[in-house]
Amino acid sequence: MNDLFAVHGISVREAFILRGDEGAGIVGQIDGLIEYKGHLYLVEMKWLKDPVGRPEISPHLVSVYGRGDVRGLFISASGYTPAAITDTKTALSQKTCVLMEIEEISLLLSRDGDLQDLLHKKVVAAEVDRNPHLKVLA
């Protein structure tokens, strides 16, 4: 995924681990961080058999909320449950959070589309229409 973002001109920071204060050990893991149009997005990816639900989306939303001006991008290989979409929609009152699916990226690649255009459509839908899960099939 990091290579895909980089090829499309989106700055990427590889996955990293967060360590707590002395003795706390590892307190979190971030799959990646991208910079898109001057905004930082924490990126989380899940390759699950079942749709991403509240238990999977919540830690990502907490990570986003805990970081000032950072936004969130969650990418799923199996879609999202209505509860996960609702929780993300609720988060939009405070933070820009976008839900993307691997299917969208796959179709984008098969049609030689631009990832920045796809991300732009999804961010606008989240910010303007309060729809974090706009299906954009390039």
C-alpha positions as CSV (number, residue, x, y, z in Angstrom):
1,M,0.0,0.0,0.0
2,N,2.8,2.4,0.8
3,D,4.2,2.0,-2.7
4,L,0.8,2.7,-4.2
5,F,0.5,6.0,-2.2
6,A,4.1,7.0,-3.1
7,V,3.5,6.3,-6.8
8,H,0.5,8.6,-6.8
9,G,2.5,11.4,-5.2
10,I,1.2,11.0,-1.6
11,S,3.9,11.2,1.1
12,V,4.1,8.1,3.2
13,R,5.5,7.2,6.6
14,E,5.9,3.4,7.1
15,A,4.2,1.6,9.9
16,F,5.5,2.5,13.4
17,I,5.1,1.4,17.0
18,L,4.2,3.8,19.8
19,R,5.9,3.2,23.1
20,G,4.5,4.5,26.4
21,D,6.4,6.0,29.3
22,E,9.2,4.0,30.9
23,G,7.9,0.5,31.8
24,A,4.7,0.9,29.8
25,G,6.0,-0.9,26.7
26,I,4.2,-0.8,23.4
27,V,0.9,1.1,23.6
28,G,-0.1,1.1,20.0
29,Q,0.8,0.4,16.4
30,I,0.1,2.6,13.4
31,D,-0.1,0.9,10.0
32,G,1.0,4.1,8.2
33,L,0.7,7.8,8.0
34,I,0.1,9.8,4.8
35,E,0.2,13.4,4.0
36,Y,-2.5,14.5,1.5
37,K,-3.1,18.1,0.6
38,G,-1.4,19.4,3.7
39,H,-3.2,17.1,6.1
40,L,-1.9,14.1,8.0
41,Y,-3.9,10.9,7.9
42,L,-3.4,7.9,10.2
43,V,-3.9,4.8,8.0
44,E,-5.2,1.6,9.3
45,M,-5.7,-1.5,7.1
46,K,-7.6,-4.7,7.9
47,W,-7.6,-7.9,5.9
48,L,-10.5,-9.6,7.7
49,K,-12.9,-12.3,6.5
50,D,-15.9,-10.4,7.9
51,P,-16.8,-6.7,7.6
52,V,-14.9,-4.4,9.9
53,G,-17.1,-3.7,13.0
54,R,-17.2,-1.5,16.0
55,P,-14.4,-3.5,17.8
56,E,-12.0,-3.0,14.9
57,I,-12.8,0.6,14.0
58,S,-12.8,2.0,17.6
59,P,-9.1,1.8,18.3
60,H,-8.4,3.7,15.0
61,L,-10.9,6.4,15.9
62,V,-9.3,6.7,19.4
63,S,-5.9,7.1,17.8
64,V,-7.1,9.8,15.5
65,Y,-8.9,11.7,18.3
66,G,-5.8,11.6,20.4
67,R,-3.8,13.5,17.8
68,G,-4.6,17.2,17.3
69,D,-5.1,17.9,13.6
70,V,-4.6,14.4,12.4
71,R,-7.3,12.7,10.2
72,G,-8.1,9.1,9.7
73,L,-8.2,6.7,6.7
74,F,-9.3,3.1,7.3
75,I,-8.9,0.6,4.5
76,S,-10.8,-2.7,4.6
77,A,-10.7,-5.8,2.4
78,S,-14.1,-7.0,3.7
79,G,-16.3,-3.9,4.0
80,Y,-17.8,-2.3,7.1
81,T,-20.7,-3.1,9.4
82,P,-23.5,-0.5,9.8
83,A,-22.2,0.1,13.4
84,A,-18.7,0.9,12.1
85,I,-20.0,3.3,9.5
86,T,-22.3,5.0,12.1
87,D,-19.4,5.4,14.6
88,T,-17.2,6.9,11.9
89,K,-20.0,9.2,10.8
90,T,-20.4,10.4,14.4
91,A,-16.6,11.1,14.5
92,L,-17.0,13.5,11.5
93,S,-18.4,16.2,13.9
94,Q,-14.8,16.5,15.2
95,K,-12.4,14.8,12.8
96,T,-12.3,14.0,9.1
97,C,-12.3,10.2,8.8
98,V,-12.6,8.2,5.6
99,L,-13.6,4.6,5.0
100,M,-12.1,3.0,1.9
101,E,-12.3,-0.5,0.5
102,I,-9.7,-2.6,-1.3
103,E,-12.3,-3.1,-4.1
104,E,-12.2,0.6,-4.8
105,I,-8.4,0.5,-5.0
106,S,-8.4,-2.6,-7.2
107,L,-10.9,-1.0,-9.7
108,L,-8.8,2.2,-9.7
109,L,-5.7,0.3,-10.6
110,S,-7.4,-1.8,-13.3
111,R,-8.6,1.5,-14.9
112,D,-5.3,3.4,-14.5
113,G,-7.1,5.9,-12.2
114,D,-5.5,8.4,-9.9
115,L,-5.5,7.6,-6.2
116,Q,-5.4,11.3,-5.4
117,D,-8.7,11.8,-7.3
118,L,-10.3,8.9,-5.4
119,L,-9.1,10.2,-2.1
120,H,-10.3,13.7,-2.9
121,K,-13.9,12.4,-3.7
122,K,-14.0,10.5,-0.5
123,V,-12.7,13.4,1.7
124,V,-15.2,15.8,0.1
125,A,-18.0,13.3,0.8
126,A,-16.9,13.0,4.4
127,E,-16.4,16.7,5.1
128,V,-19.3,18.1,3.1
129,D,-21.9,15.3,3.0
130,R,-21.0,13.7,6.3
131,N,-20.6,10.4,4.4
132,P,-17.4,8.7,5.4
133,H,-18.2,5.6,3.3
134,L,-18.9,7.0,-0.1
135,K,-18.4,4.1,-2.6
136,V,-16.3,5.5,-5.4
137,L,-15.8,2.8,-8.0
138,A,-13.3,4.7,-10.2
